Amino acid sequence: MTSLIEKNRSANDSLRRSARNLIFGRLIVSLVLFGVSWIWYGGAPAISKGGVPEGPIAIFIVSAIATAVYFVLLRSRVPLAWQVWLQFLVDAALITWLVSLTGELSSPFITLYIVLISVSSIFVRPMATLFVAVIAAACLVTVGILPSLGVGGAAAQYDIKRAVQIISFHVVAFLVVGLLAARLSERRSSGEELKETAKSLANLRALHERIVESIKSGLITTDLDGTIYSANAAAVEITGLKADDLKGRSIFSLFPDMTAAIQHTVDAADRSEPAPRFETDLVTPEGFAVHIGYNISYLYSENLEESGLIITFQDLTEIRSMEESIRRKDRLAAVGRIGAGLAHEIRNPLGAMRGAIQVLESTTPPDSMQSDLMGIILRESDRLNSIITSFLNYAKPKAGDFTEVDVCEAIRETATLMRHSPDIKSEHQLVEEIPNTPVFVYADVTQIKQIFWNLARNAIQAMPDGGTLTISAVSYTHLTLPTSSE
C-alpha cells in the first residue's frame, strides 16, 4: 500500500501540473483575445497598430507579465493552493479592467466571468467555486453601478434602473453557472475520491490476500451450508488438493466430524467459553494419512450477521509422532529402571548363594561328585553375575572421571594383573614391551584399564592351546595382540 508521504507527493505533482496547464491556457486565451480585439477594433484582419485601443494592449502586457510571475512562483515554496487563488483573483481583476474599458455593461467580454467561474470548478472545491462566482458578481456590480452613480469620472450609458436590470440578470447568470460549476466540481471531487477509495480498497484487498497466503496454518472459509468459498496456500498443501478442487466442495466431505464439531462450537459460544479444538484424520489424494487439528469460528458480515464459517487447521502428524516417540522412550526408561532394580535384587541373593556354596565346597572332598556340582554352581553364578553387571552398565552407565593418565603405567598395571589371572595357564607366555617414558592422555583411568584388560583377556581366550601374548606401547597407546600362536 502507498504511504501517506507518497500520496501527498502524488497530489502535489498533480496540482502542480494543473497549475502549469492553467498558466499555459490563460496565455493562449490572452493571445486569442488580443488577436480578436485587434481585428475587432481595426475593422479588418490586417495588422494595424492604430486600430487597437491602448487599454487592451496594456491588459495583454500585464497578463504576459503575470504569466512570467506565475512560472517563477511555480518553482518557489509558495503553496500551490495559494498560487491558484492568486491567479483567479488576478484574472477577475483583469477581466473587470477589460470590461470597464470595452463598454462596461455592454461589453462583450462580460462572458469571461462565466469562463472564469467554469474553469475554477476544475481546480477548487464546490464552495470555493461559489465564492469565485460571488467575486465575479461583485466585480460586475462595481463596474456597472459606479459609473451610473457618477463615480470614476465615466459617463453613465444607462440610468440606474436599466443598470440594475442588466446587472441583476448577469448576477443571476453568474450564480446559476456557479451552482452548476460547484455541482460539477463536487462530482469531480467525488469521482477522484471514489477512484482513490477504489485504489485503496484494491491495495487493502491485495494486502489481505498476501497476509492470508502467508499464514502457515490452513485457512478455509465456507458459507453457512458448508460449501468452501476460499482456501489459502497452506490449506492446499496440507490437504493435497488444488485450490480449484477445494472451491465449491462441501467441508463435510473434507472433515467427516464437522457437524458435531460445529455443534460443540455453538454450545461453547453460548456458554461464553473459548472455542474448542478438534482433531481428525485426513487422507490426501496420494493416500497419505494426515492428522489434523482444527478450530471453527463464525464469519460475520458488516451487519454482524453470521454469513459463513472459518476453519483454521494445522498438520499435527509430526507432532503426534514425536509425542508417541517420547512416550515410548519414557516407557522404556521405566522398564530400564525396573530392570535395574530387579538386577540388584537378584544379585543380593546370588551373592549369598555363592558364599554358601564356597563354604560348603571347603568341607567337601575335591574329587567327589558334590565338589564338581558345586564348581558348576559357582561358574554359573559367575556367568549370571556377569550378565547382571553388563545389564546394569547398559541401563545406567557410570559417568567417567577424566584426568591425565599415563598410558604406559596403566598398561603396565594391567599386565601385572594379567600375570596373576587364573586365565593365564602354563602354556601361555606374557611379554611386555612398554617404554619407561610416560605417555599422557586425557581419559578415565578405570575405563582405560578395563579396555586393556578386556583386550588382553580376549586374546588369551583366543589361544586355548597356549601361545605368546605381547603387550607393547609405541608412541601412543598401541596394544599389539597376536594373530598366530606367537
HUHU-V100225 format. One record per residue. RES is the residue in one letter. PHI is phi as a letter, one per 40 degrees, with the letter a starting at -180 (* if undefined). PSI is psi in whole degrees, -180 to 180 (999 if undefined). Layout:
res: (RES & RES)
phi: (PHI & PHI)
psi: (PSI & PSI)
This chain:
res: (M & T & S & L & I & E & K & N & R & S & A & N & D & S & L & R & R & S & A & R & N & L & I & F & G & R & L & I & V & S & L & V & L & F & G & V & S & W & I & W & Y & G & G & A & P & A & I & S & K & G & G & V & P & E & G & P & I & A & I & F & I & V & S & A & I & A & T & A & V & Y & F & V & L & L & R & S & R & V & P & L & A & W & Q & V & W & L & Q & F & L & V & D & A & A & L & I & T & W & L & V & S & L & T & G & E & L & S & S & P & F & I & T & L & Y & I & V & L & I & S & V & S & S & I & F & V & R & P & M & A & T & L & F & V & A & V & I & A & A & A & C & L & V & T & V & G & I & L & P & S & L & G & V & G & G & A & A & A & Q & Y & D & I & K & R & A & V & Q & I & I & S & F & H & V & V & A & F & L & V & V & G & L & L & A & A & R & L & S & E & R & R & S & S & G & E & E & L & K & E & T & A & K & S & L & A & N & L & R & A & L & H & E & R & I & V & E & S & I & K & S & G & L & I & T & T & D & L & D & G & T & I & Y & S & A & N & A & A & A & V & E & I & T & G & L & K & A & D & D & L & K & G & R & S & I & F & S & L & F & P & D & M & T & A & A & I & Q & H & T & V & D & A & A & D & R & S & E & P & A & P & R & F & E & T & D & L & V & T & P & E & G & F & A & V & H & I & G & Y & N & I & S & Y & L & Y & S & E & N & L & E & E & S & G & L & I & I & T & F & Q & D & L & T & E & I & R & S & M & E & E & S & I & R & R & K & D & R & L & A & A & V & G & R & I & G & A & G & L & A & H & E & I & R & N & P & L & G & A & M & R & G & A & I & Q & V & L & E & S & T & T & P & P & D & S & M & Q & S & D & L & M & G & I & I & L & R & E & S & D & R & L & N & S & I & I & T & S & F & L & N & Y & A & K & P & K & A & G & D & F & T & E & V & D & V & C & E & A & I & R & E & T & A & T & L & M & R & H & S & P & D & I & K & S & E & H & Q & L & V & E & E & I & P & N & T & P & V & F & V & Y & A & D & V & T & Q & I & K & Q & I & F & W & N & L & A & R & N & A & I & Q & A & M & P & D & G & G & T & L & T & I & S & A & V & S & Y & T & H & L & T & L & P & T & S & S & E)
phi: (* & c & c & c & c & c & c & c & c & c & c & c & c & c & c & c & c & c & c & c & c & c & c & c & c & c & c & c & c & c & c & c & c & c & c & c & c & c & c & c & c & c & g & a & c & c & c & a & c & c & c & b & c & c & d & d & c & c & c & c & c & c & c & c & c & c & c & c & c & c & c & c & c & c & c & c & c & c & d & c & c & c & c & c & c & c & c & c & c & c & c & c & c & c & c & c & c & c & c & c & c & b & h & f & c & c & c & c & c & c & c & c & c & c & c & c & c & c & c & c & c & c & b & b & c & d & c & c & c & c & c & c & c & c & c & c & c & c & c & c & c & c & c & c & c & c & c & c & c & g & c & g & g & c & c & c & c & b & c & c & c & c & c & c & c & c & c & c & c & c & c & c & c & c & c & c & c & c & c & c & c & c & c & c & c & c & c & c & c & c & c & c & c & c & c & c & c & c & c & c & c & c & c & c & c & c & c & c & c & c & c & c & c & c & c & c & c & c & b & b & b & b & c & c & c & g & c & c & b & a & a & c & c & c & c & c & c & c & c & g & b & c & c & c & c & c & c & g & c & c & c & c & c & c & b & c & c & c & c & c & c & c & c & c & c & c & c & c & c & c & c & f & b & c & c & c & b & b & b & a & b & b & b & c & d & c & g & c & c & b & c & b & b & a & b & b & a & c & c & b & c & c & c & g & b & c & b & i & b & b & b & b & a & b & c & b & c & c & c & c & c & c & c & c & c & c & c & c & c & c & c & c & c & c & c & c & c & c & c & c & c & c & c & c & c & c & c & c & c & c & c & c & c & c & c & c & c & c & c & c & c & c & b & b & d & c & c & c & c & c & c & c & c & c & c & c & c & c & c & c & c & c & c & c & c & c & c & c & c & c & c & c & c & c & c & a & c & c & c & c & b & c & a & c & b & c & c & c & c & c & c & c & c & c & c & c & c & c & c & c & c & c & c & c & b & c & c & c & b & b & b & b & b & b & c & c & c & c & b & c & b & c & a & c & c & c & c & c & c & c & c & c & c & c & c & c & c & c & c & c & c & c & b & c & c & g & i & b & b & b & b & b & b & b & g & b & c & b & b & c & b & c & b & b & c & c)
psi: (145 & 143 & 169 & -36 & -44 & -38 & -44 & -40 & -41 & -41 & -41 & -41 & -41 & -44 & -35 & -42 & -40 & -42 & -38 & -42 & -36 & -41 & -46 & -41 & -41 & -40 & -41 & -43 & -41 & -43 & -42 & -44 & -39 & -41 & -41 & -42 & -39 & -46 & -40 & -51 & -23 & -19 & -4 & 158 & -5 & 146 & 121 & 115 & -33 & -13 & -8 & 130 & 160 & -26 & -56 & -35 & -43 & -40 & -40 & -40 & -43 & -39 & -39 & -41 & -41 & -36 & -42 & -41 & -40 & -42 & -37 & -43 & -30 & -26 & 0 & -175 & 7 & 132 & 138 & -35 & -40 & -38 & -42 & -44 & -38 & -42 & -42 & -40 & -41 & -39 & -44 & -41 & -43 & -40 & -42 & -40 & -44 & -41 & -41 & -26 & -15 & 35 & 3 & -117 & -18 & 8 & 136 & -13 & 4 & -28 & -23 & -27 & -43 & -39 & -42 & -43 & -42 & -43 & -35 & -29 & -19 & -27 & -22 & 173 & 167 & -47 & -36 & -35 & -43 & -36 & -40 & -39 & -41 & -41 & -44 & -42 & -41 & -40 & -42 & -40 & -41 & -44 & -37 & -36 & -43 & -48 & -35 & -26 & 2 & 16 & 138 & -6 & -2 & 148 & 137 & 129 & -26 & 155 & 172 & -37 & -44 & -39 & -40 & -38 & -47 & -45 & -41 & -42 & -46 & -37 & -43 & -42 & -42 & -44 & -39 & -45 & -38 & -42 & -45 & -41 & -37 & -40 & -42 & -40 & -39 & -44 & -40 & -43 & -41 & -39 & -42 & -42 & -40 & -37 & -43 & -39 & -43 & -39 & -41 & -41 & -40 & -42 & -40 & -39 & -42 & -40 & -42 & -43 & -39 & -39 & -46 & -41 & -23 & -12 & 132 & -18 & 149 & 139 & 125 & 134 & 141 & 169 & -176 & -21 & -5 & 8 & 126 & 130 & -41 & 159 & 139 & -180 & -37 & -38 & -40 & -41 & -41 & -46 & -22 & 7 & 151 & 158 & -39 & -32 & -30 & -41 & 132 & -7 & 152 & 135 & -24 & -25 & -21 & -42 & 103 & -33 & 23 & -36 & -49 & -37 & -41 & -42 & -43 & -37 & -42 & -43 & -40 & -39 & -39 & -31 & 6 & 36 & 158 & 150 & 129 & 162 & 140 & 158 & 145 & 170 & 139 & 134 & 121 & 164 & -25 & -5 & 8 & 137 & 127 & 128 & 122 & 138 & 129 & 158 & 154 & 136 & 158 & 146 & 124 & 147 & -176 & -27 & 14 & 33 & 146 & 118 & -8 & -166 & 149 & 121 & 118 & 135 & 159 & 154 & 112 & 12 & -51 & -37 & -45 & -35 & -41 & -41 & -41 & -39 & -40 & -43 & -38 & -40 & -38 & -41 & -42 & -39 & -40 & -42 & -40 & -43 & -41 & -43 & -40 & -40 & -43 & -38 & -41 & -41 & -32 & -38 & -37 & -54 & -27 & -41 & -39 & -41 & -43 & -41 & -40 & -42 & -41 & -38 & -44 & -36 & -33 & -21 & 7 & 137 & 140 & -34 & 10 & 164 & -35 & -36 & -41 & -43 & -40 & -35 & -41 & -44 & -42 & -42 & -42 & -36 & -37 & -43 & -42 & -40 & -37 & -41 & -43 & -40 & -44 & -41 & -42 & -39 & -35 & -41 & -38 & 80 & 145 & 137 & 135 & 149 & 93 & 127 & 178 & 123 & 135 & 109 & -39 & -42 & -39 & -40 & -40 & -43 & -38 & -41 & -37 & -43 & -38 & -33 & -34 & 11 & 143 & -14 & -23 & 119 & 177 & -24 & -13 & 146 & 126 & 122 & 131 & 132 & 72 & 123 & 156 & -18 & 126 & 145 & 112 & 138 & 162 & 106 & 175 & 121 & -37 & -45 & -38 & -35 & -36 & -37 & -48 & -40 & -45 & -41 & -46 & -41 & -41 & -38 & -41 & -42 & -22 & -8 & 71 & -25 & 9 & 168 & -175 & 127 & 117 & 122 & 121 & 155 & 117 & 123 & -74 & -169 & 115 & 126 & 106 & 117 & 147 & 143 & -3 & -159 & 0 & 999)
